[in-house]
Amino acid sequence: MNGAQPDAAQSEAAPWQPTLEEDGEGEIQHSLFGEILDWMLAPLLLLWPMSIAITYLVAKSIANQPFDHALEDSVTVLAQQVREVDGQAVRLPGPARDILRADDVDSIYFQILGPQGGYIDGDRDLPRPEPEPEDDTTRPGAVRFRSDNLHGTPIRIAYAYVNLEENSQRPARLALVQVAETLEKRAKLANEIIKGVILPQFIILPIVLGLVWFALSRGLLPLAELQERIRARPSDDLSPIAPNQVPEEITPLVRSLNEMLARLSQSIDMQKRFIADAAHQMKTPLAGMRMQSELALRQTDQQEIHRSLEQLAKSSEAATRLVNQLLALARAENQPQAGSAFEALDLAELARNAVRDWVPASFNYRIDLGYEAPEAPVLIEGNPLMLRELLSNLIDNALRYTPHGGSVTVRVRSAAVADGDCAVLEIEDTGPGIPPAERVHVFERFYRILGSSAEGSGLGLAIVREIAQQHGADIEILSNPRATNPKYPGSLFRLTFPPQPAAAEEEPPHYG
């Protein structure tokens, strides 16, 4: 059914009922309407045959009652006809037999047995009751019932014991009187009862199914309305959905959707600002490169051409650096699952390698670039590539703003906190420092402190902030406590990483 679309009639009848489709991974999308309908109808269809079975048992019980009463009356009347003459129980008169067997539907059987179990009258093949202990149920006159078979036909038997010595002081001499009948009348009555109960259910069940279908359609209609409202929105409309216009049950879903829309709107706004700022920042080096190239083409003096080419090289270097920083910032901002790429690493060794890479650049700036190593490895969980980018931007920023003859120091150490030992990364310089009022803004993209003469795009610290946030590190900007020149108070950038579990203490990886 991939790509299948429901026809117009189906869409109008049940706009809320999605068709079963397979997504890109081959999983089947289930219908909410179908799930609810299944959970409602499955118990109903399961209980319906159980109801029929229970109705049949109840109908048999109800049908047995009047016929059992009739059998009881027959046994009582027959027991009254049994008497003993000269020590022998008399046989039932012929007219009484005819009356007893008068039944147009069922076959009637009777039997009279003497005190010793000897046959007196009736049907010899009629089954006898099982021997029973003497109790109140076997007292003379008490009628009992049982079900049995005669010649392979099920029958219902009523029997009672008759005392042949009622007027004597001698021990009771009990004769057994049994009356039995087949079950055809009972079966007919039970079937009539079942028909009277089941047939209306065949009429009611489709009505119930229709009402359930209609109720589900009406109940899920707000979902269809919400779907239509969302479809009717313009593609750039990311305003929240009003929770008071949806049912209470899907309010949490709407709130989550509103939160996602808010995050998406914020992300789009950030991307728009980023693109606008990047386009604005790229104009300056590109315009400079174009101007220097045009100037070099017009020059005839080799020295002037060489000077123009040097400026062109500087503009190209600035443009290259700006593009690289834009790419690094975009990569840092678009890693929502950065934690999945974290690994155990030694921050001290990572910082040592980064400082070693920047030593040649420090010679060009005529700045003393140093590194203070800890006594033991400092382990953290992080992305080595992103942390290397963070260190490079911090060192580059310190070298650019520190005057010639100054110093830049990179330091890694451990600090004890309540949850354990945390890793601390510090980069301090002897530059002009950052005023406290500007320290919040320097992490904004393309932000430059007024009066600053150092070259840069204003993206380095924005990249540092993004990478630090992904690693859960807190970043602070302080004045350099080791600065001795009041004109150059310097800056101290301190990153504090969260404590690591004790299980992470293993042999650190090596870089370089």
C-alpha positions as CSV (number, residue, x, y, z in Angstrom):
1,M,0.0,0.0,0.0
2,N,3.0,2.3,-0.3
3,G,1.9,5.5,-1.9
4,A,-1.8,4.5,-1.8
5,Q,-4.3,7.3,-1.3
6,P,-7.8,6.8,0.1
7,D,-10.6,7.6,-2.2
8,A,-12.8,10.6,-1.7
9,A,-15.7,8.7,-0.1
10,Q,-13.4,7.2,2.5
11,S,-11.8,10.5,3.2
12,E,-15.1,12.2,3.8
13,A,-16.6,9.4,5.9
14,A,-13.6,9.0,8.2
15,P,-11.0,11.8,7.8
16,W,-9.6,10.9,11.1
17,Q,-8.8,7.2,10.2
18,P,-5.3,6.9,8.7
19,T,-4.6,4.2,6.2
20,L,-2.0,1.6,7.0
21,E,1.2,2.7,5.4
22,E,4.8,1.5,5.7
23,D,7.5,3.9,6.6
24,G,11.0,3.9,5.3
25,E,12.0,1.2,7.8
26,G,9.2,-1.1,6.8
27,E,7.2,-0.7,10.0
28,I,3.4,-0.6,9.7
29,Q,1.6,2.5,10.9
30,H,-1.4,1.5,13.1
31,S,-4.8,3.3,13.1
32,L,-5.9,4.8,16.4
33,F,-9.5,4.3,15.3
34,G,-8.8,0.6,14.5
35,E,-7.0,0.1,17.9
36,I,-9.9,1.6,19.9
37,L,-12.5,-0.3,17.8
38,D,-10.6,-3.6,18.3
39,W,-10.4,-3.1,22.1
40,M,-14.1,-2.3,22.3
41,L,-15.4,-5.0,20.0
42,A,-13.1,-7.8,20.9
43,P,-14.5,-8.2,24.5
44,L,-18.0,-7.8,23.1
45,L,-17.5,-10.6,20.5
46,L,-15.8,-12.8,23.1
47,L,-18.6,-12.4,25.6
48,W,-21.3,-13.0,23.1
49,P,-20.7,-16.8,22.7
50,M,-20.2,-17.0,26.5
51,S,-23.6,-15.3,26.9
52,I,-25.2,-17.8,24.6
53,A,-23.7,-20.7,26.5
54,I,-24.8,-19.3,29.9
55,T,-28.3,-18.6,28.4
56,Y,-28.5,-22.2,27.2
57,L,-27.6,-23.5,30.7
58,V,-30.1,-21.2,32.3
59,A,-32.8,-22.1,29.8
60,K,-32.3,-25.8,30.5
61,S,-32.6,-25.1,34.2
62,I,-35.8,-23.1,33.7
63,A,-37.2,-25.8,31.4
64,N,-36.5,-28.6,33.9
65,Q,-38.4,-27.0,36.7
66,P,-42.0,-27.4,35.5
67,F,-41.5,-30.9,34.2
68,D,-39.7,-31.9,37.4
69,H,-42.7,-30.7,39.3
70,A,-44.9,-32.8,37.0
71,L,-42.7,-35.9,37.6
72,E,-42.8,-35.2,41.3
73,D,-46.6,-35.2,41.2
74,S,-46.6,-38.5,39.2
75,V,-44.3,-40.1,41.7
76,T,-46.4,-38.9,44.6
77,V,-49.7,-40.2,43.1
78,L,-48.0,-43.5,42.2
79,A,-46.6,-43.9,45.7
80,Q,-50.1,-43.4,47.1
81,Q,-51.4,-46.3,45.0
82,V,-48.7,-48.7,46.3
83,R,-49.9,-50.8,49.2
84,E,-49.3,-54.3,50.6
85,V,-51.9,-57.1,50.7
86,D,-51.1,-60.3,52.5
87,G,-47.5,-59.4,52.6
88,Q,-47.2,-58.6,48.9
89,A,-47.2,-55.2,47.2
90,V,-50.0,-54.9,44.7
91,R,-49.6,-54.0,41.0
92,L,-50.8,-50.8,39.5
93,P,-54.3,-51.0,38.0
94,G,-54.5,-50.8,34.2
95,P,-56.4,-47.5,34.0
96,A,-53.8,-45.9,36.3
97,R,-51.1,-47.1,34.0
98,D,-52.8,-45.6,30.9
99,I,-53.2,-42.3,32.7
100,L,-49.5,-42.3,33.8
101,R,-48.3,-43.0,30.3
102,A,-50.6,-40.5,28.6
103,D,-48.1,-38.2,26.8
104,D,-48.0,-37.4,23.1
105,V,-44.4,-36.1,23.1
106,D,-42.3,-38.0,25.6
107,S,-42.1,-41.6,26.5
108,I,-43.1,-42.3,30.2
109,Y,-41.7,-45.1,32.2
110,F,-42.4,-46.3,35.7
111,Q,-41.1,-49.0,38.0
112,I,-42.1,-50.4,41.4
113,L,-39.6,-52.5,43.4
114,G,-40.2,-54.4,46.6
115,P,-38.4,-54.0,49.9
116,Q,-35.8,-56.5,48.9
117,G,-35.4,-55.0,45.4
118,G,-37.7,-57.5,43.8
119,Y,-39.6,-56.5,40.7
120,I,-43.3,-55.7,41.3
121,D,-44.6,-53.7,38.4
122,G,-43.6,-51.3,35.5
123,D,-40.6,-51.3,33.2
124,R,-37.9,-53.8,34.2
125,D,-35.1,-52.0,32.2
126,L,-35.5,-48.8,34.1
127,P,-32.1,-48.1,35.8
128,R,-32.1,-48.4,39.6
129,P,-30.6,-45.6,41.8
130,E,-27.2,-46.1,43.4
131,P,-27.2,-47.4,47.0
132,E,-27.3,-44.4,49.4
133,P,-26.6,-44.1,53.1
134,E,-29.6,-43.8,55.3
135,D,-30.3,-40.1,55.9
136,D,-33.3,-37.7,55.6
137,T,-33.2,-37.8,51.8
138,T,-34.2,-41.5,51.8
139,R,-37.0,-41.2,54.2
140,P,-40.4,-42.4,52.9
141,G,-42.2,-39.9,50.7
142,A,-39.1,-37.8,49.9
143,V,-38.9,-37.3,46.1
144,R,-35.5,-37.2,44.5
145,F,-34.3,-36.6,40.9
146,R,-31.5,-37.9,38.7
147,S,-30.6,-38.0,35.1
148,D,-29.8,-41.4,33.4
149,N,-30.0,-43.3,30.1
150,L,-32.4,-45.9,28.9
151,H,-31.7,-47.8,25.7
152,G,-29.2,-45.0,24.8
153,T,-31.8,-42.3,25.3
154,P,-31.3,-39.7,28.0
155,I,-34.1,-39.6,30.6
156,R,-35.1,-37.7,33.7
157,I,-36.1,-39.9,36.7
158,A,-38.0,-39.0,39.8
159,Y,-38.1,-41.6,42.6
160,A,-39.2,-42.1,46.1
161,Y,-39.4,-44.7,48.8
162,V,-42.8,-46.0,50.2
163,N,-43.1,-47.5,53.7
164,L,-45.3,-50.6,53.4
165,E,-45.5,-50.8,57.3
166,E,-47.0,-47.4,58.1
167,N,-49.5,-48.8,60.7
168,S,-47.1,-51.3,62.2
169,Q,-44.6,-51.2,65.0
170,R,-42.2,-53.3,63.0
171,P,-39.2,-51.8,61.1
172,A,-40.0,-49.9,58.0
173,R,-40.2,-52.0,54.8
174,L,-39.4,-49.6,51.9
175,A,-40.6,-50.1,48.3
176,L,-39.0,-48.0,45.5
177,V,-41.3,-46.1,43.1
178,Q,-39.7,-44.5,40.0
179,V,-41.2,-42.5,37.2
180,A,-39.1,-41.4,34.2
181,E,-39.6,-39.6,30.9
182,T,-37.5,-38.6,27.9
183,L,-36.4,-35.0,27.4
184,E,-38.0,-33.9,24.2
185,K,-40.5,-31.5,25.8
186,R,-37.7,-30.0,27.9
187,A,-35.5,-29.6,24.9
188,K,-38.3,-27.9,23.0
189,L,-39.0,-25.5,25.8
190,A,-35.2,-24.7,26.3
191,N,-34.9,-24.0,22.6
192,E,-37.9,-21.7,22.6
193,I,-36.3,-19.8,25.5
194,I,-33.0,-19.6,23.8
195,K,-34.6,-18.4,20.6
196,G,-36.5,-15.7,22.5
197,V,-33.3,-14.5,24.0
198,I,-30.7,-15.0,21.2
199,L,-32.8,-13.8,18.2
200,P,-33.2,-10.2,19.6
201,Q,-29.4,-10.2,20.1
202,F,-28.8,-10.8,16.4
203,I,-30.8,-7.6,15.8
204,I,-29.2,-5.6,18.7
205,L,-25.6,-6.5,17.9
206,P,-25.4,-4.8,14.5
207,I,-27.1,-1.8,16.1
208,V,-24.5,-1.8,18.9
209,L,-21.7,-2.0,16.3
210,G,-23.2,0.9,14.4
211,L,-23.5,3.0,17.5
212,V,-19.9,2.2,18.5
213,W,-18.7,3.2,15.1
214,F,-20.6,6.4,15.2
215,A,-19.5,7.2,18.7
216,L,-15.8,6.7,17.8
217,S,-16.3,8.8,14.7
218,R,-17.7,11.6,16.8
219,G,-15.2,11.2,19.5
220,L,-12.2,11.4,17.1
221,L,-13.6,14.2,15.1
222,P,-11.6,16.8,17.1
223,L,-8.4,15.1,15.9
224,A,-9.6,15.6,12.3
225,E,-10.3,19.2,13.0
226,L,-6.9,19.7,14.6
227,Q,-5.4,18.0,11.5
228,E,-7.2,20.4,9.2
229,R,-6.2,23.4,11.2
230,I,-2.5,22.4,11.0
231,R,-2.7,21.6,7.3
232,A,-4.3,25.0,6.6
233,R,-1.4,26.8,8.2
234,P,1.1,28.6,6.0
235,S,4.5,26.9,5.9
236,D,6.1,29.7,7.8
237,D,3.5,29.8,10.6
238,L,5.1,28.4,13.7
239,S,2.8,30.0,16.2
240,P,1.6,27.7,19.1
241,I,-1.6,25.8,18.9
242,A,-4.3,26.9,21.3
243,P,-4.6,24.1,23.9
244,N,-8.2,25.2,24.8
245,Q,-9.3,24.2,21.3
246,V,-8.4,20.5,21.6
247,P,-9.7,17.7,23.9
248,E,-8.2,17.4,27.3
249,E,-6.7,14.0,26.4
250,I,-4.5,15.3,23.7
251,T,-3.6,18.6,25.5
252,P,-0.2,17.1,26.6
253,L,0.5,16.2,23.0
254,V,-0.4,19.7,21.8
255,R,1.9,21.2,24.5
256,S,4.8,19.1,23.4
257,L,4.1,20.1,19.8
258,N,4.0,23.8,20.9
259,E,7.4,23.3,22.6
260,M,8.8,21.7,19.5
261,L,7.5,24.6,17.4
262,A,9.0,27.1,19.8
263,R,12.4,25.3,19.5
264,L,12.1,25.1,15.8
265,S,11.2,28.8,15.5
266,Q,14.2,29.7,17.7
267,S,16.5,27.5,15.6
268,I,15.2,29.1,12.4
269,D,15.6,32.6,13.8
270,M,19.2,31.7,14.8
271,Q,19.9,30.4,11.4
272,K,18.5,33.5,9.7
273,R,20.6,35.8,12.0
274,F,23.6,33.6,11.4
275,I,23.2,33.7,7.6
276,A,22.6,37.5,7.7
277,D,25.6,38.1,9.9
278,A,27.8,35.8,7.9
279,A,26.9,37.5,4.7
280,H,27.6,40.9,6.2
281,Q,30.9,39.8,7.6
282,M,32.0,38.1,4.3
283,K,31.5,41.4,2.4
284,T,34.5,43.1,4.0
285,P,37.2,40.5,3.1
286,L,35.7,39.9,-0.3
287,A,35.5,43.5,-1.1
288,G,39.1,44.0,0.1
289,M,40.3,41.2,-2.1
290,R,38.5,42.6,-5.1
291,M,39.9,46.1,-4.5
292,Q,43.4,44.8,-4.0
293,S,43.3,42.7,-7.1
294,E,41.9,45.6,-9.2
295,L,44.6,47.8,-7.8
296,A,47.3,45.3,-8.6
297,L,46.1,45.1,-12.2
298,R,46.3,48.9,-12.6
299,Q,49.8,49.2,-11.1
300,T,53.0,49.2,-13.2
301,D,55.5,49.5,-10.4
302,Q,56.6,46.1,-9.2
303,Q,56.8,47.3,-5.5
304,E,53.3,48.5,-5.6
305,I,52.1,45.3,-7.2
306,H,53.9,43.3,-4.6
307,R,52.3,45.5,-1.8
308,S,48.9,44.9,-3.3
309,L,49.5,41.2,-3.5
310,E,50.5,41.1,0.1
311,Q,47.3,42.9,1.1
312,L,45.4,40.5,-1.2
313,A,47.1,37.5,0.7
314,K,46.1,39.0,4.0
315,S,42.5,39.5,2.9
316,S,42.4,36.0,1.6
317,E,43.8,34.7,4.9
318,A,41.1,36.7,6.8
319,A,38.4,35.3,4.5
320,T,39.7,31.8,4.9
321,R,39.8,32.1,8.7
322,L,36.2,33.6,8.7
323,V,34.9,30.7,6.6
324,N,36.6,28.1,8.7
325,Q,35.2,29.7,11.9
326,L,31.7,29.8,10.3
327,L,31.9,26.2,9.5
328,A,33.2,25.3,13.0
329,L,30.4,27.3,14.6
330,A,27.8,25.6,12.3
331,R,29.2,22.2,13.2
332,A,29.2,23.0,16.9
333,E,25.6,24.4,16.9
334,N,24.2,21.4,14.9
335,Q,25.3,18.5,17.1
336,P,22.3,17.8,19.3
337,Q,23.6,14.3,19.9
338,A,27.1,15.3,20.6
339,G,27.1,13.3,23.8
340,S,26.9,10.1,21.8
341,A,30.3,10.8,20.3
342,F,32.0,11.4,23.7
343,E,35.0,9.3,24.8
344,A,37.4,9.2,27.7
345,L,40.3,11.5,27.1
346,D,43.2,13.2,29.0
347,L,42.5,16.9,29.0
348,A,46.1,17.6,30.0
349,E,47.6,15.8,27.0
350,L,45.0,17.3,24.6
351,A,46.0,20.8,25.9
352,R,49.7,20.0,25.6
353,N,49.3,19.1,21.9
354,A,47.2,22.2,21.2
355,V,49.8,24.5,22.8
356,R,52.6,22.7,20.8
357,D,50.7,23.4,17.5
358,W,50.4,27.2,18.4
359,V,54.1,27.7,19.4
360,P,55.2,28.8,15.8
361,A,52.3,31.3,15.7
362,S,53.4,32.7,19.2
363,F,56.9,33.3,17.7
364,N,55.3,35.5,15.0
365,Y,53.4,37.4,17.6
366,R,56.5,37.6,19.8
367,I,54.6,36.2,22.8
368,D,55.7,33.7,25.4
369,L,53.2,30.8,25.1
370,G,53.5,28.4,28.1
371,Y,51.8,25.3,29.4
372,E,51.4,24.2,33.1
373,A,50.8,20.5,33.3
374,P,49.1,18.8,36.2
375,E,50.8,16.1,38.3
376,A,48.5,13.4,37.1
377,P,46.3,12.8,34.1
378,V,43.0,14.7,34.1
379,L,40.3,12.5,32.6
380,I,37.0,13.8,31.1
381,E,34.4,12.5,28.8
382,G,34.3,14.6,25.6
383,N,34.7,14.9,21.8
384,P,38.4,15.4,21.1
385,L,37.9,17.2,17.8
386,M,35.5,19.7,19.3
387,L,37.6,20.3,22.4
388,R,40.7,20.8,20.1
389,E,38.7,23.5,18.3
390,L,37.8,25.1,21.7
391,L,41.4,25.2,22.8
392,S,42.6,26.6,19.4
393,N,40.1,29.4,19.5
394,L,40.9,30.3,23.1
395,I,44.7,30.3,22.4
396,D,44.2,32.2,19.2
397,N,42.1,34.8,20.9
398,A,44.7,35.3,23.7
399,L,47.6,35.6,21.2
400,R,45.7,38.2,19.1
401,Y,44.8,40.5,22.0
402,T,48.1,40.2,23.9
403,P,50.7,42.9,23.0
404,H,54.2,42.0,21.8
405,G,56.4,40.8,24.7
406,G,53.4,39.5,26.7
407,S,52.7,36.0,27.8
408,V,49.9,33.5,27.4
409,T,49.6,30.5,29.7
410,V,47.5,27.3,29.3
411,R,46.9,25.4,32.5
412,V,45.1,22.2,33.3
413,R,44.4,21.1,36.9
414,S,41.9,19.2,39.0
415,A,39.6,20.8,41.6
416,A,37.8,19.0,44.4
417,V,34.0,19.6,44.6
418,A,31.1,18.0,46.5
419,D,30.5,15.3,43.8
420,G,34.2,14.4,43.3
421,D,37.1,15.9,41.3
422,C,36.4,18.1,38.3
423,A,38.7,19.1,35.5
424,V,39.6,22.8,35.1
425,L,41.1,24.4,32.0
426,E,42.5,27.9,32.2
427,I,43.9,30.2,29.6
428,E,45.4,33.5,30.9
429,D,47.0,36.3,29.1
430,T,48.6,39.7,29.8
431,G,46.5,41.6,27.4
432,P,44.2,44.6,27.9
433,G,41.6,42.4,29.6
434,I,37.8,42.4,29.2
435,P,35.7,44.9,31.2
436,P,33.1,43.2,33.5
437,A,30.2,44.8,31.5
438,E,31.5,43.3,28.3
439,R,32.1,39.7,29.5
440,V,28.5,38.6,28.9
441,H,28.5,39.9,25.3
442,V,31.8,38.6,24.1
443,F,30.3,35.2,23.5
444,E,27.8,36.5,21.1
445,R,28.5,36.0,17.4
446,F,30.3,38.7,15.5
447,Y,30.6,40.8,18.7
448,R,33.6,43.0,18.9
449,I,34.6,45.2,21.8
450,L,34.7,48.9,20.7
451,G,38.2,50.3,20.4
452,S,39.8,46.9,19.8
453,S,42.5,47.0,17.2
454,A,43.1,43.2,17.0
455,E,42.0,41.4,13.8
456,G,39.2,38.9,14.1
457,S,35.7,38.0,13.1
458,G,34.1,37.8,16.6
459,L,33.3,34.1,16.2
460,G,36.0,32.5,18.2
461,L,34.3,32.9,21.7
462,A,30.9,32.0,20.2
463,I,32.4,28.7,19.1
464,V,33.9,28.2,22.6
465,R,30.6,28.8,24.3
466,E,28.8,26.3,22.0
467,I,31.4,23.5,22.6
468,A,31.5,24.2,26.3
469,Q,27.7,23.9,26.6
470,Q,27.7,20.6,24.8
471,H,30.3,19.3,27.3
472,G,28.4,20.6,30.3
473,A,31.3,22.9,31.2
474,D,30.9,26.2,33.0
475,I,32.9,29.1,31.6
476,E,34.1,32.2,33.5
477,I,36.0,35.3,32.5
478,L,38.2,36.9,35.2
479,S,41.0,39.3,35.3
480,N,44.5,37.7,35.4
481,P,45.6,37.5,39.0
482,R,49.2,37.3,37.9
483,A,49.2,40.5,35.8
484,T,51.7,43.1,37.1
485,N,51.0,46.0,34.6
486,P,47.9,48.0,35.6
487,K,47.5,49.1,31.9
488,Y,47.2,45.4,30.9
489,P,45.2,43.6,33.6
490,G,44.9,40.5,31.3
491,S,42.1,37.9,31.1
492,L,41.6,34.5,32.6
493,F,39.2,32.1,30.8
494,R,38.3,29.3,33.2
495,L,36.3,26.2,32.0
496,T,35.1,23.8,34.7
497,F,34.0,20.4,33.4
498,P,31.6,18.2,35.4
499,P,33.0,15.5,37.7
500,Q,33.5,12.1,36.1
501,P,32.5,8.7,37.6
502,A,35.1,6.8,39.5
503,A,34.9,4.0,37.0
504,A,36.4,6.3,34.4
505,E,39.8,6.0,36.0
506,E,41.7,4.0,33.5
507,E,44.7,4.4,31.3
508,P,44.2,7.7,29.4
509,P,44.4,7.8,25.6
510,H,47.4,9.5,23.9
511,Y,47.2,12.1,21.2
512,G,49.8,13.4,18.9
